[in-house]
Amino acid sequence: MSHFLPFGRVAAGLASLLLAATACNHQSESKDGTESTSSATMATDSAQTRAAAAPMAAPFGKTPDGTAVQLFTLQNAHGLKATISTLGGTLTSLLVPDNKGELGDVVLGFDDLAGYTSDLFIKENPYFGALIGRYGNRIKLGKFTLDGKQYSLPINNAPNSLHGGTMGYNRRVWTGTPGTSADGPTLTLTYHSPDGEEGYPGTLDVKVVYTLTNTDALCLEYTATTDKPTVLNLTQHTYFNLNHGHNRDILGHELTLKAEKFTPVDNTLIPTGVLQSVAGTPMDFRQPHAIGERIKQVPGAAPGGYDHNWVLADAMRSGIELAANVYEPESGRTMDVYTDQPGIQFYSGNFLKGNLKGKGGVAYPQHYGFCLETQHFPDSPNEPKFPSTVLRPGETFHSVTEYRFGVRK
């Protein structure tokens, strides 16, 4: 079932049921036989069924142009906390327990808004924790053709366009609305993207709902509609370090990817169009491997490391399925990634240089964080054999991704 849902001939009630079928309520699914257990089982809070409180809102400062930014704090029944800024829909912190039950922040970011708006951050542009659009990942030479018309995009990652352009959704201030659900506290973020913004056709209305569930998952539910044919690839760009705060990189984290193939890239990180088997390559994570075990064997341009798309399916999936598992041996923390997207980008923080000082003034050097970005494939508008990213009027794009946290003793 495609998640580009046509509404023209579908009753509104049926459409609502289709959307609800893949909302953030999948916690009963198995974890594929891993030994990890939900962080919820580590909690001493007996009020497991306690009603979720609506997220707390606080001022987070103003952008250089004077736009006010808010910071929302979501807390679930076990004390896990997520803070999200309306600038870029950015996940600024995420507190989850380790195998001793102690909460720790597992995402890279800054203590204040100035970190996200500094000249150095904008120059290095690591996209810490942000929502990405209109098109996540790279489009070759910043050009694509849709319905016979060529469109040109900003070249912000020469010679290509990356993550929606110079002023992508990561640098826009979204509208935030706190709420509650049966699964936990929610934050609904909306953004109105005008026709022609960053070169993309069509006025796009985007909604992303964050839910911090009472079974210790951070769920993202994406919805978008357009008034003209356009291309769309929404994702989330958090850098995780499951032992963050201990001044260790992520090379010792053990990664599993449920993928038989990946999309090899040229020296500008654009896919060649081939779907290559992972067998016999350092891209084979079908069994757990430490991230640093074979990282120097990964082919590609400097600075080296993983920055590739793994093929989860040949089309949008009908529901969320396990895509990846990460285990950090010292803390015992685990993270499972579930998604309905056909691809996932594993990025090992290759371009971090140590120049950016994050929370508590800690420097973020190369490989200090990793990203698992659920997505359609890079450069899909120029690769007709890839799953389509075209969204047309009368259709609604809908997708769900969950990051589920646990511990392994």
N, C-alpha and C positions, 0 to 999 in steps of 0.2 A: 504494500500500500504506500503510495507516495505521500509525503507530508507537504507537498505543494498542493493544497486542497482546493478544488474548484467549488466555488459557492454559487455560481450562476444558476445551476439547476439542482442544488441541494438545499433542502429545507434547513432553516436556521437551527432547529432542534437537533437534527441529525448531525449537523456540523459541530454543535457544542459537545455532543457525545463523542465524536471522533477526537476532538481536542482533549477532552477530559480523560480519554482512554490512556493517554501517555503522559499524564501529569505526574507530579512528584509523589507517587504513592506506591512505589515498587519495592519496598523494603523487605518483602517476604521472599524475594528471589534468592537463590543460593549463591554462594561465593566461590563456586567452582572448586570445592574441595580444599581450599586453603585452610590452614590451622588458625588463622586470625579470627578474632571475635569482635563484635561491635564494641566501640568505645562505651556504649550504653551499659554493657555488662560490668564495666569497671566502676561505674558510678555508684556512690553510696546514697544518692538521693532516692528515697523510696517513693517520691511523688511522681512516678513515671507517667501517670495519666494527667498530670497537672495541665491545666489549660495554658497554652502559649500566650505570653504577653506580647503586645505589639512592639515592634522595634522602637528604641529610643532615638530621637533626633537631636542633633547638636550642631551649632555652626562650626564649619571647618575652615573658614576664611573666605577670601575672595580671589578670583583669578586676576591676572594682570590687567584685564579690561574692566574689572570691577564687578564681575558676576559673582553672586553669592553661591557658595558651595556648602552642602550639608553632609554630615557624616551620620549614618544610621548604625546602631548596634543591635544585632539580633542575638538572642540567647535562648538556647533550648532547655528542656527540662533537666538536663544533666550538667548544665553550667557551661557548655561549649558556647563560644562567642565568635561571631563574625562581624567585622566592621566594614561598611561599604560606603564609598563616597559617591556623590552625584556627579563629580568630575570623572567622566569616562566609565561610570558604573564600576569603579575600581574597588576590588577586594583589598583593603589595606592591611587587615590582620585576620587571622583565623586561629583561635585557641582550641587545641584538642589534646586529650590526655596521652601520656606515654604509658609504658607497662608498669609504672609505679602509681599510676593514677594522677600524676602531676600534669597540669595544663601547661602547654607551651605553644608559642606562635610558630606556625609552619609555613608562612608565606613571606616573601621578600617585599619590602616597601619602605615607607618613611613614616616618621613620627608626626609630621605636619604637612600641610598643603604645599608649603614652599618647596619641599623635596620634589613634588610632582610637577611643579611649574618652573623650576630653575632652568637657566640656559643650558647647563651641563646635561640635565636630564633630557631636555628636548633635543639636544645635539646627539647624544648617544642613543636615545629613543628605545629603551628596552621594553616599553609597554607594560611595566609592572602591574599585574592584577587587573588589567583593563578589559572592558568589552571591546570587541574588534568588529568593524564594519566600514563601509558597506561590503567590502570583500576582504575577508581574512586571507592572509598569505600573499603570494606574489602573482602578478600578472605580467607576462613577458612584454618587455619594452613599453609597458603602460598602454597597450592598445588591445582592443577586441572588437569583433564585428557581431552585431545582433540584428537580425532581420534585414541584412543587406547594408546596414549603416555602420561605419567605423566610429568608435569612440576613443578619445585620447584621455589618459589619466596622468596625474602628476608623477614624475620620476623622482621618488624619494628614497630609493634603494638601487642606485644606478647599476645596470641600465633599466631596472624594472620598477613597477609600482608595487608597494608593499602595504598591507593592512589598511586599505581604504584611502591612502594618500597622505598628503601633508597635514591635513586637518581631519583625520579619521574620527570615528566615534569615540576613540580613546581620549580625544582632546575636547570633546563636546560636553556641556553640562546638561545632564538628563534631569527629568522631573521624577522625584521619588515620592512614593505613597506607601507608608507602612501599613501592615495588616497582619491578620492571623489566619491560620487554616487548621484543619484537623491534624496535619502533619507537623506543624510548628510555625514559628513566626515567619512572615514574608515581607519582602520589599519589592514593590512593583516599580520598575523604571521605564519611562517612555521617552522616545525621541522622535521628532518630526524632521525628516531629512528631505530638503527641497529638491525638486527636479534640477539636475545639473550640478549638484554639490559634488565637488572633487571629480567632475567629469562624468558622473554616472547618470543615466537617464531615469526619469520617473521620480515622483514624490513618494517617498517610502515612510510609512509609519511603523515604528519598531517598538515592541514591548518585550522586556525581559523580566521575569519574576525569579528572584532569589528566594529559596526556602531553606532554612536551617532546621532540618527535621529532628524529631525527638528520637530517631534511631540513628542520629549522628552522621547525617549526610548533608552536604551542601548541594542543593538541586538548582539547576538553571533551566527555565522554560522560556523558549524564544518564540515569538510570533511576529510576523511582518506581512504587510499588504502594500501594494503599489498601484499607481494609476496609469503607468506605462510599462511596457516590457523592460525588464532590467535584469542584472545578475546580482546574486546575493550569496554571501558566505559569512555567516555570523559565528563568532567563537569567543572564547575567554582566554586571557593570556597571563594567568597567574604563574609565578615562579614558586615552586614548592621546594622546601628543604625540611624533611621530616625530623631532622635533628638541628633545626635552626636555633641559633642562640649559643651554640657550642663551638663556633668558629671552625666548622668543618664543611668541606665541599660535599657534593652529592655523588661522588664517584663510587662510594661504597654502598649506595642504595642498590637493592636488587630489583630488577625490572622484569616483568613478564608482559608481552604483547600478544594478543590473540589474533595474529595476522600471519598469513602464509606468503604474502607478497608486499612489496613496497614500490614506490615510484622513484627510481634513480633520477639524479639531477645533473645538470651541466655545471660549469664553474661559476654560474651566477645564481645557482639554487633553483633553477627552473626545471620542472620535470621534462624528461626526454620523450614522454609519451608511452614508454614501455612499462608494463607491470611485471616486475622481476621477482622471481622466487627468492625468499630469504635464506633458503637452504645453502649451507656452506659459506655464508657471509657473516660479517660482524653485525648484520641487521637482524639476525635470527634470535629473537627473544621469545620463542614459543615455550622454552623452558627458562627459568629464572637465571639471569646473569647480572653481576655487578655492572653498573653503568660504565665504570672505568676499566673493566676487564679487557675490552677490545677496542676502546675508543680511538687509539692511535692507528688502528687498521682501517678506520672509516675513510673511504676515498672522498676527495673534494678539495675545494680551495681553502686557503687559510681563513680563519685560525684553526680549523679542524674541529671534528666532533660531530655529534648527531644533530641534524636539522632537516629531517626527512618526513615524508608522509607514508604511513603504513596503511595498507588496503584492508579494511574490515569487511567490506561488502562491495558488490558491483552496482549498488543502487541504495537509495535511502531505505533503511530497515523499518519494519512495521511497528517495532517497539524497541525499548532499550535492551541492550545485551552487554555482557562484560567485554570490555575492550583491553583493559590494562590493569595490572596489579603492581604496586610498589611496596617494598618492605625495607625498613631501616633497622639494621640489627641492634644497634646500641639502645635506641629508645623503644624498640619493639613496635613502633607505629607502622600501620599499614594503610594504604589508600587504594581502593578499587574504583576504576572509572567505568561507568556504564553510559552508553549512548545509543541513539538511533542513527547517528551520522555514518556515512560510508568510509570515512577516513579519520586518522588521528595523527597529528604532527607531534613527534617527540623531539624536543629541543633541549640540548644539554648545557645551555647557558654559555655558548662558545664566545659570544661577543662581549660578555662582561669583562671589564678591564681593571676593576679595583678602584676606579676613579670616583664612583658613586658611593657616598657614605649613607647607609641605611639606618634602621632603627638603632638607637643607642650609639650612633656614630660608627657602627661596624661597616667596614669596607666590604663591597661585593665583588670579589675577583672572579676570574673565569671558572665556570663549573660550580658556582656557589648555589645555583638553583636550577631546577629543570621544569619544563612545561610539557603538559600533555593536552594539546589543543584539539578538541573534537571538531570535525570540519568536513566539507567537501574538498576535493583534491585541489592543490595549487594549479593556477593557470587553466582551470577547466573551461573558461569561455573560449580558449584557443585549442582545446583538445576535444573534438566531438565524441571520441570514444570514452571519455571520462563521464561519470554521472553528471547530469545537467544541473546547472545552478541558475537557470533562467526562471524568473518569477514574472507572471503575467497578471494583468488586471482580472479580478474575479477569483484569483487564487489566494490562499493564505499559506504562507510558510509557517510550519510549526515543528519544533524540535525540542528534545529533552536530553540533558546530560546531568549525571549525578556523580559527585565525588564522595565516596563512602569511606568513613574512617573507622579503624579498629586497632587492636593491639594483638601482638603475638608474643606469648610468654616463652 
